[in-house]
Amino acid sequence: MTLTPPSRLSATKAPLKINFKKSLEGVPVCTCGQAQLREVTLQEENDAYENAISNCESKIQEKIEEAELLRRKLEELEDTEKNLRDELENAQTALDTSRSRGSDEAVGNSKTSVETGDDMESSKKAILDMLEERKRELSACAPV
């Protein structure tokens, strides 16, 4: 048993086909080749973005490592400064002690105390100079 469409539908079917074809005339047709080209283009753009992101992540990692290096250098500098200040304090204490002993001794030994004081002053200046030089070295290592 086959069903046949009513005659009134068959009569209108032919003009519908013609009207449908005419309505598609102004619509651009996307062929399979165009879709593949678009897909390739999008993939290339995606790859470029992924590459840019990877480059940025690498630069971030470099900056993190650089910051860690600078932090370690700063800690080293602070340790050096602390050690030099301790040395300076010890030298100052030794100088004060030698001066107080020197005042109890005879006047003939006063020249030796003055020389010892001069030695301590020059030692103190040398320590401060070393500290300043170390600061300049570490500052020169820091990136701009």
ABEGO torsion letter per residue (X at the ends): XBBBBBAAAAAAAAAAAAAAAAAAAABBBBBAAAAAAAAAAAAAAAAAAAAAAAAAAAAAAAAAAAAAAAAAAAAAAAAAAAAAAAAAAAAAAAAAAAAAAAAABBAAAAAAAAAAAAAAAAAAAAAAAAAAAAAAAAAAABBX
